Amino acid sequence: MALDDHVLVLMLAPTDTFCHVGTVSQLRRHRHHHPPLADMEYFDEDGRRLRAVFDDPHLVTDFEAITGQSVDAAELQGRIAATLAAAREEAPRHPELDCDIADIPEVQDTLRATLVALGREMNLAEEAPGRDPGSMLHNLMHAAFG
């Protein structure tokens, strides 16, 4: 069953070195080339594992919850913390991005709050066709790990 457009989705590399967060509708519009979308793991704001549906390898068209495949929220929070720590370490290696590591959010009290904070920083909602969304964290994830 497809998810509601406003559900927050975490796209996370199995190596915990890359993540994106956005709503289902934002991630549907976000063309993504590196790392490959098929290599990512997907979770909703409740920690349910999701299956991404693709029309082409660079664009997710939908997400479906996988029944019985929830992950502990604390485990996901730990994986997100590891990803953000890796981003903070990489930031000085990319002066072209003018990264201020103080702008990289911390893990919050709940998984949902963490995804809201990351989604706000990823800023995928402001992406325009043919234009990079320009968020420092978004661009750092691609430059360092994508």
C-alpha positions as CSV (number, residue, x, y, z in Angstrom):
1,M,0.0,0.0,0.0
2,A,1.4,3.4,-1.0
3,L,2.1,6.0,1.7
4,D,0.4,9.4,2.1
5,D,2.3,12.3,0.4
6,H,3.1,14.0,3.7
7,V,4.8,11.1,5.5
8,L,8.5,11.7,6.2
9,V,10.9,9.3,4.6
10,L,14.5,8.6,5.6
11,M,16.7,7.5,2.7
12,L,19.8,6.0,4.4
13,A,22.9,4.3,2.9
14,P,23.6,0.8,4.4
15,T,27.1,2.1,5.3
16,D,25.5,5.0,7.4
17,T,27.5,7.6,5.3
18,F,24.7,9.2,3.4
19,C,21.1,10.3,4.1
20,H,18.3,12.4,2.7
21,V,15.0,13.2,4.4
22,G,11.8,14.5,2.8
23,T,8.2,13.8,2.5
24,V,7.0,11.2,0.1
25,S,5.9,13.9,-2.4
26,Q,9.3,15.7,-2.1
27,L,11.3,12.6,-2.7
28,R,9.2,11.6,-5.7
29,R,10.2,14.8,-7.4
30,H,13.9,14.6,-6.5
31,R,16.1,13.2,-9.2
32,H,18.9,11.4,-7.6
33,H,22.0,10.0,-9.3
34,H,24.7,9.2,-6.7
35,P,24.6,7.1,-4.7
36,P,22.2,4.9,-6.6
37,L,18.7,4.9,-5.3
38,A,18.4,1.1,-5.4
39,D,21.3,0.8,-3.0
40,M,19.5,2.9,-0.3
41,E,17.4,1.8,2.6
42,Y,14.1,3.6,3.2
43,F,12.2,4.1,6.4
44,D,9.2,6.1,7.4
45,E,8.9,8.4,10.5
46,D,7.7,5.4,12.6
47,G,10.7,3.3,11.7
48,R,8.9,1.0,9.2
49,R,11.1,-0.3,6.5
50,L,9.9,0.9,3.0
51,R,10.2,-0.4,-0.5
52,A,10.9,2.2,-3.1
53,V,9.1,1.9,-6.4
54,F,11.1,3.2,-9.5
55,D,10.0,4.1,-13.0
56,D,13.7,4.8,-13.9
57,P,16.8,4.3,-11.8
58,H,17.1,7.9,-10.8
59,L,13.5,8.7,-9.7
60,V,11.4,7.1,-7.0
61,T,7.7,7.1,-8.0
62,D,6.3,5.8,-4.7
63,F,7.1,4.1,-1.4
64,E,5.3,1.0,0.1
65,A,5.5,-0.1,3.7
66,I,6.9,-3.6,4.1
67,T,4.7,-5.4,6.6
68,G,6.4,-6.6,9.7
69,Q,9.7,-4.9,8.8
70,S,10.0,-2.2,11.5
71,V,13.3,-1.1,12.9
72,D,13.8,0.1,16.4
73,A,13.7,3.9,16.5
74,A,16.8,4.0,18.8
75,E,18.7,1.9,16.2
76,L,17.8,4.3,13.4
77,Q,18.6,7.3,15.6
78,G,22.1,5.8,16.1
79,R,22.6,5.2,12.4
80,I,21.5,8.8,11.7
81,A,23.9,10.1,14.4
82,A,26.8,8.1,12.7
83,T,25.8,9.6,9.3
84,L,25.8,13.1,10.7
85,A,29.2,12.5,12.5
86,A,30.7,11.4,9.2
87,A,29.3,14.6,7.5
88,R,30.9,16.8,10.2
89,E,34.2,15.0,9.6
90,E,33.9,15.5,5.8
91,A,32.8,19.2,5.9
92,P,36.4,20.7,6.2
93,R,37.4,18.7,3.1
94,H,34.9,20.6,1.0
95,P,35.6,24.3,1.4
96,E,33.7,25.0,-1.8
97,L,30.5,24.3,0.0
98,D,31.2,26.9,2.8
99,C,30.0,24.4,5.4
100,D,29.3,25.4,8.9
101,I,29.2,22.2,10.9
102,A,27.1,24.0,13.6
103,D,24.3,24.0,11.0
104,I,24.3,20.2,10.8
105,P,21.4,19.2,13.1
106,E,21.8,16.9,16.0
107,V,19.7,13.8,16.6
108,Q,16.6,14.8,18.5
109,D,14.6,13.1,21.3
110,T,12.4,11.1,18.8
111,L,12.9,9.7,15.4
112,R,10.1,11.9,14.0
113,A,11.7,15.1,15.5
114,T,15.1,14.1,14.0
115,L,13.5,13.6,10.6
116,V,11.7,16.9,10.8
117,A,15.0,18.7,11.7
118,L,16.9,16.9,8.9
119,G,14.1,17.5,6.4
120,R,14.1,21.2,7.2
121,E,17.9,21.3,6.7
122,M,17.8,19.2,3.5
123,N,15.3,21.7,2.1
124,L,14.1,19.5,-0.8
125,A,10.8,21.3,-0.8
126,E,12.5,24.3,-2.5
127,E,14.1,22.3,-5.3
128,A,13.2,23.6,-8.8
129,P,13.6,21.6,-12.0
130,G,17.1,21.7,-13.2
131,R,18.4,23.5,-10.1
132,D,20.3,22.1,-7.2
133,P,18.4,22.6,-4.0
134,G,21.4,24.4,-2.6
135,S,21.1,23.2,1.0
136,M,24.5,22.9,2.6
137,L,23.8,19.5,4.2
138,H,22.2,18.2,1.0
139,N,25.2,19.2,-1.1
140,L,27.7,17.9,1.5
141,M,26.1,14.5,1.5
142,H,26.5,14.3,-2.3
143,A,30.0,15.8,-2.4
144,A,31.4,13.7,0.4
145,F,29.5,10.4,0.0
146,G,27.5,10.5,-3.2
